[in-house]
Each structure stands twice: as structure tokens, then as C-alpha cells.
Amino acid sequence: MKILIINSGSSSIKYQLMVMPANEVICSGMIDRIGLETSNITFKTASNSFEEILPVPTHKVGLQKVADMLLDPETGVIKTTSEITAVGHRVVHGGSYFSNTTVITEEVKEKIKELSELAPLHNPAHLVGINVAEEIFASAKQVAVFDTAFHQTIPVEAHKYAIPNFLLTEHKVRVYGFHGTSHKYVSEKAINYLEKGSKIITIHLGNGCSMTAVKDGKSIDTTMGFSPANGLVMGTRAGDIDQSVIFYMVKSLGYTPDEVNSILLKQSGMLGLTGYSDLRDIESKASEGNKECQLALLMNAYRIRKTIGSYAAALNGLDAIVFTAGIGENSSFMRNLICTDMDYFGIEIDKEKNQIRSKELREINTVNSIVKILVVPTDEEFEIANQVYQLLEN
């Protein structure tokens, strides 16, 4: 069957058309920097590929562009939308409602919308993707794969907050965790590579960033919590912050709660520190001597190193750290910044190996490093396609 995968991130859309169970990719591509004048659009098949830079103001415009490319009479890969059996959608927040891959109904869409308050940069974009896909691919099954599912194994001492018990029992306030599809995929690849039961820290670095402690294939802790807002420094999100700052901004500085929410989610992180949200721009400016960009990169790496230390304690050991996603896979600068001066933990990066670019799983540690440092390209689209296929077949 042909399955179209739509992965709408906070500032990007990744897509793949696959034949399952053959795992054959018919076409793939990405639209990133959504909302900017320089949105980058790629489209690739076995015989054709192209790239263009156009303004893509919204996810809806981007998804319509994807559909147009698939159906293009000269370069497209399908003649009619009825060729597609299912559309698999990555959905960030499933809350307490969804712990498994689910066929999308009106009720499911209402729950995803309800959870938008907890994932305001993501769930609304997913709903747009679902609604547009329902219009364009009307005969296809629409299926949701939830980022929170992989983290259902986090034990209660790690997922429960130290707040009154009724907020968990009655209102389901707890750590849910995110980027689960990516953390699941790359941790499984790493475990197969290591060929043993393992203690791994997966580090997903993109516009959104998160880390997960994975013990014997199961998530036992993760940096994002009730929503995708906390944890590491991100493109526009502040990550961890003392909650008193929020009350200070409201009571003493006169901001409304909605304004504070917007500042912490859309105007903070690397954007708030530097004026740029894309790490490629920040690294470029830092190399030119921009002090704000240099400091922001140091702050970013410091938060990650600190979390490596805490997760090594939670795992009671460490076999490997895994870098993945756009920044994790492509930024040798950030990998080096993170892994430098970590020899106490047995982490030693090989600077020459770190510079090698590849789309394959690779080691970038020295021969003396006790802990493996792996770069594992994530393939959330394959993971989603596989889960969609298994659901529909069973």
C-alpha cells in the first residue's frame, strides 16, 4: 500500500510517500523555515529532484505545495489521489487520551485540538495537516502517530510533579515527553549497533530540542514535560525557567498571561538571545565575532552537558550518547561544543571524525572513549509509516 507521511514540525514540514511493507520511498522532501521569506522547498524521487526558495507563510500553504508537487503532471509521482491508501500524521501531544497509533475521527480531531493549549506550536499545525489531507486525499485513511507514546514507560517517580496529587489523578498533569517517534527510532538503531542491552542518552536537536534517557529500549526520563516548552534551550522556546519569573512578569511588569506565554514560546530561546532562530545563522554570526551568538551557543551546550550528567546518574551508567535531528546530525560545531571537557564521563570526541558528513549511522568518538558518541540520522517518517501499516494490517 502507498502511505503518505506528513510530519509537521513547529517551523517545517517533512513528507515521504512510501510503499509498505516494502519500505520503498517513492518520493521525499521538506519545507523548512516556514513563516520566513526564505522558506526552503525540496522534492526528491529516484529520477528527479529540485530545490527552490519561496516565501511559505503558513503550514496550510506548505501542505498545499506538497500536494501540488505530488500531483504535478511532469515531475509528480501520482496521477490521482486515490492511489494513496493512508496518510500518516505525526501528532506531538496525545495527552492521556492516546498511547497508541489511532485512526483519525472527528472525536480524535477534537481531542488534538483540545490539547493544542499544551502544544501550541505543534498541535494546531497537525490539525491543519489533517484537515488539508482530508480534503485532498479524501479516499485515504487518516492516521495519527503520537510523539508522547514512547514515553509512557517513564516511571511514576520521574513523570509525577511535586504538586497536589489531585492535579495528576483528576487533571492528568504529568510529564508526557515529546519527540518520541524520533527517540524511539534512533535508540533502536543504536541498540542494534551496540548489540547489547544498553544505557543510552538520545539527543534530538532541531528547532525543538529534547533529550531522553533510554534503558534497554525504554524511555525512563525526558527533558520535555507536560508540554514541549521546557527542558533545553530551543529555537524560540526558553526551556527550563523558574516559575517565579512568570509571576514576576505578570504581577510586577504588567504582562498578561497570554503575553508571557507568547514570549516564552515564540520570542525566547536562541531567538531571544540572538535575534536569530535558525542555528545555521547563529553559528555563522558567532564565527564572525558576534558575542551574543557565541554566548547563546555556550548556554545551549551547557544545558545539554548538564542533562547528560543527570541522565548518566538516572541510568547508573552510560554506553552511548546519540545525536540526531537537523542540528544533531549536521552541526559538527555543536557536537564538539557539547562533548568537549566531558572526559570525566568517559566521553571523548574525535574532532576529525566529527567533521565527516554522512547520512549513515556513524561513530565520532576516539578509540579511547569509554562512551560511544553516535550520530544516527532520524527517520520519523519511516517509523510513522511502519506504525500506520501495522495498524491497518492488524
N, C-alpha and C positions, 0 to 999 in steps of 0.2 A: 504493500500500500504506500501511497505517497503522503507524506506528512510534512506540512509546513510549520516550522518553528519560528515563533515571534518572541524575541527577548527584549522587552522594552525596559531599558535602564533609566536612571534619572536624567541622563543627557544623551542617550544613544538608543539605537535600535539595531540589534543583530538579528539576522534571519538566515535560515537554511531550508532548502527543500530537499527532503531525503526519501529514499525508498527503503522501507523496512520490511522484513528483518535483515535485508542485505547490507544495511549500513552504508548505502551508496548515496553520496552527496551529489545531487543534480546541479544545484547552484547555492551560492552563499554570498553574503555581503554584510555591509554595515553602513549605518548613517550615524556619525558622531558629531559632537559639538552642536546638538540641537538647541535652537534658541539664539545661535550666533549667526553672523553674516557669512562666516566661513565654514559652514557645515560640510563635512566630507562624505561623499556617497561612493560606495564601491559595489560592484556586481561582478561575480565570477562564476563561470561554468568551465567545463572541460575544454571547450574550444574558443571561449571568448571571455574577455574581462575588460572592464573600463572603470575609470575613476573620474569624478568631477566634483567641483566645489561650488555649492549653491547655498543661498540662504534657506534654511529649513526652520521656520519659526516655531512649529509645534509638532508633537508626536503624530497628530492626525494627518498633517501634511506629509510627514515622513512615511507613514504607513501606506498612504495612497500612492506615493512614489514607488514603494516596494512592489505594490500590486501592478502598477504600470510597467515596471521593468520585467516582472514575471510574464506578463501577457504581451509584451512588445512583439509585433509580427516578424521582426527581423532578428532580434537578439534574445527574445524571451525563450522560456523553456516549457511553457504550457500553452495550448491553444484555447482551452476553456477551463474555467474554474472548477468544473465538475470532476476534473482529473484528480483533485486533491481530496483524499478521504477524511483527513483530520487536520485541524490546526491546533498545535500545542502552544500554550501561553505560559511563560514564566510569570508567576504572581508572587510578589515579595511577602506579603503578610496574610497568613491564613488564620491568625489568632488561635483561639481554642476550638474553632469550628472545623478546621481541615488539617488532618495529619497525613492524608494520602492524596494521590493524584485523583482528580474529580472531573467528570463530565459537567460542562457549564450549563446551568439552567438560569432562569430569571431569579430564582431564590439564591443561587450561588453568586450571581452578579450583585444582588442586594447586600450580601454579606461582605463581598470585596469592597463595595462602596462604603459600607459601614466602617470598615477597617481603614479607610483612607485617612482618617484622622490620626492614625498611628503610623502610617507610612505615606505622608502627603506628597513626597517627591516621586513615589513609585506606583501605588495602587491606582491613582487616577489615570496614570499613563497606561497601565494594564487594561483598565476598563475601556479606554479609547481604542486600544488594540483589539480587544474582544468585540466591541461594537462595530468597528470598521470591518473586521474579519467576517462577522456575521452577515454584513451587507454584501461583501464582495464574494465570499466563499460560502454561499447560502446552503449548499448541499453537504458541506463538511461538518463533522463533529467538532465542536469547540471544547478543548480540554485544558484544565488548569493544573499546573505543577507548582507546588508551593515551596518557597525558599525556607520556610520555617520547619518543614517536615523532618529534615535531617537532624535537627537539634532537639527532637522530642526525647532523646536519650539522656539529656543533661540531668544529672541527679538533683533532687529537691534542694540539697544544701547549696547548690550552685544557681538554681533557677528561681529560688524564692528570695524576695526582698525582705529586709528587716523593717517591715511596716505592719500595721494591724492585720491579723490573719484574715479578716472578712474581705479584705481587698483582693486576696487571692481566691478564696472559696466562692465569693459571690460575684466578683467583678473580673476575675481571671487576670489580675495584674501580676505579671511574672516576666522573667527573661524568656523570650521566644527565640532569638537568634535569627540571622539572615544570611544571605549568600549561600544557603545550604546546598543548593544544586551544585555550585562550584566547589565548595569544600568537600562534598561527598565524592565528586568525580576525581579531583586531584589527589585526595587522600587514598582512594582505592588504587589509583595509578602508582602512587608512591609505595604503598604496601606491597603491591605486586613486584615492584622494582627491588625493594628491600628483601623480599622473600622471607618475611617473618612477622609474627605479631609485633606490633610496633607502638611507639610513643612519638607522635608527630605533631608539629605545630604548622598549620596551613595559614598562609598569609596572603589574603586576597586584597590586592592594591589596585584600585581604579579611581574613578571619580568618587565612588563609595568604597570604603575600606573596612575590612574586618579580619579578625584572627580567630582560629578555632583550635582548641586542644583536642586531639583525636587519639583515643586509646583503643587499640585493637579494632579499629574501624568504626568506632562510635564516638560521636561528639560528647565531650564531658564538660566543656565550658566554651564560651564565645564572647567576643567583646561587645557586640550589639545586643540590646536587651529587649525591653518592652516594645521599642520601635527601632528603626535603623538609624537613630540620631546620635547614639552615644558610642563611646569607645575611642577609636583612633581619630586623629586629625584627617579630615576628608576635603574634597574639592571645595564645597561650600558649607559643610556641616562642622560644627565646633567639636563634636565628640564629647568626651567626659568633661563635665563642668560642675562646680559646686552649685547645688540648687539654690543656695542663698543669693547667688548672683542674679537669678531670675527675679526673686522677690525684691532685691535692691533696685533692679531696673524698673520694676512696676511701681514700687512704693516711693522711691526716692528720686528717680529720674523721669517718671511720668509716662513711661511707655505702657501701652495696652498689652494684655497677654498675647493677642494676635501679632502685634508688632515684635514682641520678644521672640515668639515662635518663628516668625519670618527671619529675624536677624540670625538666630541660632542655626536655622536650616538652610537659608539661601544666601546669607551675606557673611558667613563666618568661614572657618576652616582656612584653607590656603587662599581663598579669595579675600577674606577679611584681613589676612596677614600681609598680602602682597598686591592685591588688586587684580590678580590672575587666578583662574580656577583650574586651568589646564597645566599639568606638571611639566609638559614639554616647554611651555612658555616660561615657567618659573625657573627651570634648570638653565635655560638659555640666558635669562636675565641675571641669574646668580653667577654664571660664568663670566658675565660682563662686569661683575663687581657690585651688583645690586644687593645692599646689605639686608634689606627686608626679605628678599627672596632667599638669601643664604641662611638667615635665621629661621625662616619657615621650614626649610628643608631639614635643618638640625632638630627643630621641635618635632617634626614628623617622625624622623628616625628615632629620636629619644623615646617617644611614646611606644614605638614598636619594640625597641630593645627592652624597655621596662616590662612589657607584656610577655616577651619571650621568657624573661626571668620568672615571672609569676606562674606562667603555664608549665615551665620546667618543674616547678615545685608541685603544681597540681597533678602532673603526670608521674612525679617521682622518678624523673629521668627524661632523657631526650635522645631519640635515634636520628631524627631528621627535622629540618625546617624546610618548608616548601613555599616558594614564591610563585604567584600566579596572577592572572588578570592583566589588564593593559599596562599598568605601571610595573607590577611584579615581574612580568615576562620580558619587558622591553627596556626598563631603566637600569642599566648597569651601575649608574651613579647612585641610585637609591639603595640598591642591594649592597654595594660596597659600604655606603654610609651606615647602614643598619648592622652589617656583620663585622665591622672594624671594632677592635677592642672588646671582643666577646670571647677571648681565649679561655677565660675562667670557666665558661660553659662548654669548652671543647669545640667552639665554633671558629674555624679559620677559613677565610675566603681566599681562593686563588684568583689573583687580580687578572691574570691573562685569560683563564677560562671564563671569568665573569664577563669579559668583553665580547665573547663569541655569541653571535645571534643565530638562533635556530628555532625551528618550530617543533623540535623533538624534546622529550624529557632529557635533561642533562644534569650532571654534577658540576658544581662550580667551587667545591671545597678543595683544600690542599690534601695531599696524601696523608698528612699527619692529623688532620681534623678528626676529632672523635665523633662529632655530629656531621651527618651528611647535609649539605646545602644543595637542594634540588630546585631547578626551575621546571615546572610542569605546566605547559600550556593548558588552560582550562578549555573544556568543550561542553558548556552548559547546554548547547543546542542538541548535541548527541544524547546527553543524559536525559533531556526532556523528551526527545523522540523515542528513546528506549522505554521510558515510563509510559508514554502515551500508547505505544504499540502494545506493551504488556497489558495495560488496562483494557484496551479494545479487544484484544485476543482472548482475554480471560473472562 
